[in-house]
């Protein structure tokens, strides 16, 4: 059975489409989406990379139809062929009719096979419709059949997800306690989501705990390490027996989810993110949480989320102690930040969390075991030697902030718009909670929005693979 096909775009792309497809004259209009892809085993994700607007003047437009000459899309088809992109025609329904018409059936039956034949690509091509509300539904040609797009999502300060009619909206009994807070629609969305959590330790384990108890449908857990005695006091569901057996952290967390029996599907990825296979697993997800403390790992996840149109919640915790003098060892700061990052917008680099030189230096440490061992010797708290600090409460505070940021975008509930909360920082030393907008774009990552599967993966030599 073929995996379901989904379509994802950014909120900027959605706004641009809506402005073109609904210019205010009550007539239909049309555009073409060129899409990168993540051709996975669990889902085939179409990722909007480019929008080609068919000029209104080049179309014959009425309130119930739009036609144009096929030579208007020759250049688009050429780019689709050259760059192995999927082609999606999208037009508007000013009347709000919520289904494909018989005219659409005839048109798509002619256009989509022609697109496939012209490009010579064995990839999904399709058709979509936008309603005046901004909602989109669509279908794709696979083999010789038109099948509905399983989910169309828009990622921005808020999330929007649209599914084909007829889905089961039943709220499971275990979710009833928070269904009334965020309503049944939110619970249904959680059930349909696939979320990756990269890093299953200090902040990762409480993030995972919250997500599966909220009812997230699928969790992809990524970590290449095993449980040790020194981290049992800050990894939920771990035991000293797990440490003695050196059980992988993904197995410990995955086993706890399975035992709970709440219905979340778990995919355990016991590997490092700097692996093509791991990148491909994470890239199939709708949303990613980064719970890592390495600079190069966070940069890699920021890049991955850009290529594959994924909103990325980055969690960082810092504990500083006085390094010398009479008060040496005294804790002077306990703080952390949750960064919300969107493809094409500001990155961890533009937010000045680190520089590209630091990313390169971190990569050298990762590939140099001796240097990495020295880094571990610096301890969990900067300025203090020791590896078993009592920080689980701090980690859980940061994890809770991150999950609530996620929920706020799935079901907006704050007084101010979510765009004001590009990052949220807490200081337990000064008992402050601060938030900040981040409007600057990242020149380095912006050109890669929606590129999807390319060779080498993410355009990184380190992720190169031998041709099969």
N, C-alpha and C positions, 0 to 999 in steps of 0.2 A: 504494500500500500504506500502510495506517495505521501510525503509529509505535507501538512497544510501550508498554504502560501499566504504570506502577510505582506503588507505594504506600510512603510514608515516614511514620514517626512518631518521636517522641522516646522515650528510655528511660523517662522519667517516665510518659508516656502508656501505654507498654507494661506497666509495672508496675501501673498503675491497672487496665488491662484484665484482666490476669492475676488480680489479686485479686478482681475482680468475677466473672469467668467461671469461676473455680475457687475457690469459697468453702469447700471442704473437705468437702462432703457427697456428692461423687461424682455429682452431677446436672448436666445441661447448663444453661447460662445464656446470655443474649443481651444485646448492646449495639448501638448504632448509632454509626458514625463519620461526622461531617460534615467534608468535605474541601475545602480550596482546591485550586487547580490551577496547573500551568505547562503550558499547551497548546502544546507545541513541535513542531517539524518532525522532531526526532530522537527524542523521547520525550514521552509525555504523563504528567506526574508528578502523582499524587494526594497531597495533603499534609494529614495529619490536623490538623484545627483544633479540633474539639470532640468530646467523647465523651458520649453520652447512654446511661446505664445503664438498662436496663429492669429495674425492681425485681423481685427474685425472687418476692415475694408476688403479683405481677401475672401470673405465668407458671404454666403447667402443666408441671412439670419432672420428668423421669425421667433415668436413666443414659444413655438413647439417644435422647431427644427433648426438645424444648422448644417450646411454643406460647404465643401471647399474642394479645390482641385488637389489631386494627390501630389502634383509637382511641388506643392507648398511644403511637403515633408521629405523631399528627396535628400536634403542636407542632413536632416535628423536621422534618417535611415542610414546614411553613410557613416555618421558618427556611431550609431548603434552597432553597425557591422565592424567598424574599425576597433572599437573599444569593448566589444562583447557586452553590450548593455541591453537590458530589457526595455521594451517600448510599451508605454501605457497611454492610450488616448483618453483624455478626460474632458467632458463637456458639462454644461450647466442645465438644470431644469428649473427655470424661473417659476414654473407653476407648482413646484414642490412635489411632483408625482414621484412616489418612493419605489420605483421599480424600472427595470429596462423595458422599453416599448418594443412592439413588433418591428418597428422601423430600425431600432437599435440592433435587434437580432439579425436582420438582413445585412445591415451595414457592417457589424462586427464579423459576421460570417464571411464577408468578402475581404475586409481590411486585414484582419489578423493573420489569416493564412498567407496573404500577400506579403505582410511584414516578415513573417517567418521565412518565406521563400526568398525574399530580397536579401535579407541579412545572412541567411544560411546558418542561423544560430539555433541550437536545440535548447532554448531557454524560454521561460514563460513570457508571453506578450499578452497584453490585456486592454480592458476598457473600463472606465470608471465614470461615475456621475456625481456631481456636487449639487446639493440642495441649497436653497437660500439660507438655511441655518448654518451652513458650512459643513454639514455632515456629508460624508462620502461613502459610497458603496461601489463595489466593482467585481470584476470577474476576469479570469485569465484563460487563455487557450493552452491546454495541456494535451498532448497527443492530438485527438480530433474532437475533444469535448471542451465546452466552456464550463468552468467550475467557479463558484464564488470565492472571492478573496476572504480568507478566514478571519482576518482582523486588519483594519486600517487604523493606524495610530498617528497622532500628531504630538511631538514632544517639544515642550517649551517651558515657560514658567509654570504652566499647568499642563496636565496630561489629558489627552482625549483619545478614547478608544471606541471604535465602531465595529460591530459584529453583524453578520447576516441575520436576518429575521429568523425566529424559531429557536433561539438558544434557550437553554434551561436556566431560569433565573432563581431557582430554589435556593434558599439560604439554609446551609446545614445547621443542625442544632447547636454545635459547639460554638458557632459564630454569633449566636443570637444575642449574647451579652453586649457586643459592640455594633451589631447591625443597626440598632436604633440610633447610635451615635453618628455613624457614617452612612446609614441607609443601605437597603438591600442592593442597590446598584453598585455601590462601592465594594460590597462583599463579592458580588459576582465578578467584578473586574479583578479583584485579588485572586480569585480562583483560576482565572484565565491567564494570569501572568507567569512568565518565566524570569526569575531573578538570579543573577550570579552574585555570590559573595566570595571575593578573592581575599583569602586570609581568614583562618578559622581559630585565631587565638584570642588575645585580650579583648579587642572590640568586636572581632568577627563573631565569636560565639554568642554574645548577647544580641547581636543583630539577627543572627540565624534564629535564635530562640523566639524573638518577637515576630519575625516574618512567618514562621510556620504556624505559630499560634494565632496569628491574624487570618490564616487560611490561604496564603499564597499557594498557587497551584503547583509550581515547580521551582525547586531550588537547585542551582548548580554550585556545589561547594568546591573551592579550589585551595589546596595547600599541599606543599611537598614534604611537610615535616611530620614527625610523630610526637606523641605525648611524652613529656619528661616530668620528673618529680618537681622540678623547679617551677613549672607553669600550671600544675594542677589547681593551685589556689586562685587562678584567674581564668580558667577555661570551664565554662558551664558543662555539666554532665560528664566531666572527666573524673577518673579515680586513680589512686595509686596503683591499682591493679593494671589499669591501662598503661601507665608509665612503665611498669615492670615488663609488660608485654611489648612495649614500644609500638602500640597501636597507632596507625595514621590518624591524624586529627580529623580528616574527612570521614573516616569510619566511625569514630566516636560520636561526632555530631550527627552523621547520617543515621546511625543506629538509634540515637535518642529520638529523632524525628519519626522513624519507623515504629518505634515502641509506642509513641504517643497515639498513633492511629488516627490522626486528624485528616488524612487524605493527601498530604503534600507528597508529590513525587520528588525523590532525591536522586541527583546525579553526582556521584563522588568522583572528583578529579584529583587524584593524588599525584600532582606534578607541579612544576614551576611554570609561572605565566610565560617565561621566556622559552616556550616550546610551541611549535606550530600546532600540534594537536590540542593543546590547552587553549590557545588563542581561538581556534575554530569552535571549541565547545562554548566558551564565553560569548563569542560573537553571535550565537543563536538566541541569546536572551534578549528580553525587552529592556531590562534595567540592570545596572551593575552597582554594587557597593564595593569600595576599595577599603580594606582594613589592613593595610600594609604600612610599615614604617621605612621602607627602603625608597630612596629617591628615584632610582631607575625603574623600580616596579610601578610606582605611582605615575611616572611619566609614560611608561608603556601602556598602562590602563587608560590614561587620558587619550593617548593616540588611538588605541583600539576602539574606544567609544566614539571617536570622531569618524573613523572609517566606517563603522557599522551603525551609526545613528542611534546611539544609546545614551540616555541620561545617566550621569555618573555621580554618585555620592561618595566623596572622599572623606575619610575620618582620620584625624590626627590628634594624638594626646601628648602633652609634654609635661614632665615633672622635673623641676630644677631644684638643686640644692646648692647651698653655699660651698664653694670648693676649698676654701682655706680660711685661716684666721680662727678667732675664738669661737665663732658660731659655725665652724665647718660641719657640714652634714645637715644643718637646719634647712628644712624645706622652705623655699621662698616663693615658689609658684607652682600651682596645679591648674592646668588649663588645657583647652583643646578646641579644635575648629572642625566644623562640618562644612565642606565646600560642595556646592551643587554646580556641576559643570555640564554645559550643553555643546554639542558639535557646532563648530563654527563661531563660537563665542569665546570668552576669555578662558585661558587655560591655567594650570598650576604654575606655568612659567610666567605668563603675563601677570599673574597675581603675586609674583615674586616669592613664592615658597622656595624656589631653588632656581639655579641657572643651568644652562645647557652644559657648562663645564662641570658642574656638580653632578649632573646626570652621567656624563662620561666617566668621572672619577668613581662614581658608585658602581658603574659597570665593571671597571677594573677590579674593584674590591670583590665584586660578585664572582668574577672569574679567577680570583686569587685567593685560595682557601686560607692561607696564612694571614693575609690582611683582614679577611672576614673574621677569623678567630679573634684577632686583636680588637676588632670593632665590638664583638660580643663581650669581650672582657671589660668594656667600658661600663657595663651595667645597665639596668633598666631605667634608673633615675640618673640624669646627667649630674655628675659630681659626687655620686655615691656608688661604692662597690656593692654589689648584691644583686640577686636574681629572683628573689621571692618577695617582692614588695606587696603590701596590702593595698592594691590599687583596683580591685575588682569593682568597687563602688564608683570610682572615677571612670573606668572603662564603660560601665553600664550607663552612666550618665551621658557620656558621649554617644553611645550606641542608641540610646533612647532619643536623643536629639535628632540623630540621622533618620531614624525610622519615622519620627513625627514630621520631619521635612518631607519625606516621601509621601506620607499620608496627606499632608497639606496640599500637595500638588495633584494627588489623585482625587481628592475631594476638598477643594479650597474652603477653609474655615476661618482664616485670619482677617483682622480688620484691615490690614494693608495688603496690597497686591503681592503675590509671591515673587515678583521681580525684584522687590526690595531685599529679598533674603538670598542673595547670591552666596553668602557665607554667614555662618552663625558661630560666634566664638564665645566660650564661657571661661571665666576665671573664678575658681573656687577660693583663691587667695583673697580677692577683692569682692567676691560675691557679685559678679557682673555677668550680664548676658548681652552681647553686642551683635549687631547684624550690619551687613554692608551690601550695597549694589556693586556689580562688576560689569561695566558696559563695554570695555575695550575688547576687541576681537584679537585672536592669536594669528598673526601672519604666517606662522610656521605651520599650524595645523589646519587653518581654514581651507586651503586648496584641496584637502583630502576628505572633505565632508561627503559621506555617502559612497565612497569608492568601493567599499566591500572587498570581495575576494580579488586580490591582485598577486602577482609574483614579483619579488618575494613578498610574503605577507607583511602588510603595513609598510611596505617599501623599506624594510629593514634587512640589511644583509645577514644579521644574526639569525633571522627567521627563514633564511633560504633553505630550500629543500631540493633534493635531486629529482629531476624529471622522471616520472614513471613511464 
